[in-house]
Amino acid sequence: MLGRSSCLFVGLFLVACGGAAFDGQVYRDGDLAFRVGPRPANWRALQAENTLMAFRDDRDGATVAVNGRCGKDGDDVPLEALTHHLFLHFTERKVESQERLSLDGRDALRTVLSAKLDGVSKHFVVIVLKKDGCVYDFLHISGGEQAASDEFEGFVRGFATLSRVEE
């Protein structure tokens, strides 16, 4: 009996210590930890390469992606350059608007643009934030010239970085 419970404990310990975890509001993976606003019930999780998390909003025909990376972009790289870097492989990029906003106590850049990838037009709302040596990207991607939903805006506005011990 002791052997079985010991194995269970070790198994739970390994699961708790390994890999990324998202509980619906808090994301943790090693030293990268943050909270986002409420995730709408109509967003279903997607597996997507090169993102921390991605969701499909079937109701609005949009995809939402979140990415974060630490120690890879210098603190001296402007938000405009970080945003532009996200679209290097796209053609016919047209920035419709850019505005600064405050997110988690820091300046962030919100960009609305259209661009083509492999000839397919997409509409993007992108918010880029730098904080504590990390860069965070939030993307709302749709097929038409659709504005980002209030749900997306609330999801992003709820963003806050966390230390390893915060919940």
C-alpha positions in Angstrom: 0.0 0.0 0.0 2.8 2.4 0.9 4.4 1.7 -2.5 1.3 2.7 -4.4 0.8 6.0 -2.5 4.5 6.8 -2.9 4.2 6.3 -6.7 1.1 8.5 -6.8 2.9 11.2 -4.8 6.0 11.1 -7.1 3.7 11.1 -10.2 1.8 14.2 -8.9 5.1 15.9 -8.1 6.5 15.3 -11.6 3.3 16.6 -13.2 3.3 19.7 -11.0 7.0 20.5 -11.7 7.0 19.8 -15.4 5.8 21.7 -18.4 3.4 24.6 -19.0 0.1 24.8 -17.1 -2.9 27.1 -17.7 -5.8 26.9 -15.3 -8.1 29.2 -17.3 -6.6 32.4 -15.8 -3.1 31.7 -14.7 -0.3 30.5 -17.0 3.0 29.0 -15.6 6.0 27.6 -17.3 9.3 27.8 -15.4 10.0 31.5 -14.6 7.3 32.7 -16.9 4.1 33.2 -15.0 1.1 35.6 -15.7 -2.6 36.0 -15.2 -5.1 37.0 -17.9 -8.6 38.2 -17.8 -11.6 35.9 -18.0 -11.6 33.4 -20.8 -15.0 33.4 -22.5 -16.9 30.1 -22.6 -17.1 30.3 -26.4 -13.3 30.2 -26.8 -12.0 26.7 -27.3 -8.4 25.8 -26.7 -6.2 25.1 -29.8 -2.8 23.5 -30.1 -0.6 25.9 -32.1 3.1 26.1 -32.7 5.1 29.0 -31.4 2.4 30.2 -29.0 2.0 29.7 -25.3 -1.8 29.4 -25.7 -4.3 29.8 -28.5 -8.1 29.8 -28.7 -10.7 29.7 -31.4 -13.7 31.9 -31.1 -16.1 30.1 -33.5 -18.9 32.5 -32.8 -16.9 35.5 -34.0 -14.7 33.5 -36.5 -11.5 34.6 -34.8 -8.4 33.1 -33.4 -6.7 34.4 -30.2 -3.0 33.7 -29.5 -0.8 34.6 -26.6 3.0 34.4 -26.6 5.6 35.4 -24.1 9.4 35.0 -24.1 12.0 36.2 -21.7 15.6 37.2 -22.3 15.4 37.0 -26.1 14.5 40.7 -26.9 16.6 43.5 -25.6 15.0 46.0 -23.3 16.1 48.7 -25.8 14.0 47.3 -28.7 11.0 49.6 -29.3 7.5 48.2 -29.2 7.0 49.3 -32.8 9.9 47.1 -33.9 8.7 44.1 -31.8 5.3 44.4 -33.5 6.8 44.7 -37.0 8.9 41.6 -36.3 5.7 39.5 -35.8 4.7 40.2 -39.5 8.0 39.8 -41.3 6.7 36.9 -43.4 3.5 38.7 -44.4 2.8 40.8 -47.5 0.6 43.8 -48.2 0.8 44.9 -44.5 -1.3 47.9 -43.9 -1.3 49.5 -40.4 -4.7 50.9 -39.7 -4.0 52.4 -36.3 -1.5 52.3 -33.4 -1.9 53.5 -29.9 -0.1 53.3 -26.6 -1.9 52.0 -23.6 -1.1 51.0 -20.1 -1.0 47.3 -19.3 0.2 45.9 -16.0 1.8 49.2 -15.1 3.8 49.5 -18.3 3.4 51.0 -21.8 2.1 48.6 -24.4 1.4 49.1 -28.1 -2.0 48.2 -29.6 -1.8 47.9 -33.4 -4.7 47.2 -35.8 -3.5 46.0 -39.2 -4.3 43.9 -42.2 -1.8 41.7 -44.0 -1.6 38.7 -46.3 0.1 35.3 -45.7 0.3 33.1 -48.8 -2.2 35.4 -50.5 -4.8 35.0 -47.7 -6.0 38.3 -46.1 -6.3 38.5 -42.4 -7.2 41.3 -39.9 -5.1 41.6 -36.7 -5.4 43.4 -33.4 -2.0 43.0 -31.7 -0.9 44.2 -28.3 2.8 44.0 -27.4 4.1 44.6 -23.9 7.7 44.5 -22.5 8.1 43.9 -18.8 10.9 42.7 -16.6 13.0 41.4 -19.5 10.0 39.6 -21.1 8.0 40.4 -24.2 4.3 39.4 -24.4 2.2 39.4 -27.6 -1.6 39.1 -27.7 -3.2 38.6 -31.1 -6.8 38.6 -32.3 -6.9 37.3 -35.9 -9.9 37.3 -38.1 -10.8 36.9 -41.7 -12.4 40.3 -42.3 -12.0 43.8 -41.0 -13.6 42.8 -37.8 -12.7 44.7 -34.6 -11.5 42.7 -31.7 -14.3 41.6 -29.4 -14.9 43.1 -26.0 -14.1 39.6 -24.7 -10.6 39.8 -26.2 -10.0 43.3 -24.8 -11.1 42.1 -21.3 -8.9 39.0 -21.6 -5.9 41.3 -22.3 -6.8 44.0 -19.8 -6.7 41.3 -17.1 -3.0 40.6 -17.8 -0.6 40.8 -14.9 2.8 39.2 -14.4 3.2 36.9 -11.4 6.2 35.8 -9.4 6.8 32.1 -8.9 5.0 32.2 -5.5 2.0 34.2 -6.4 -1.3 32.5 -7.4 
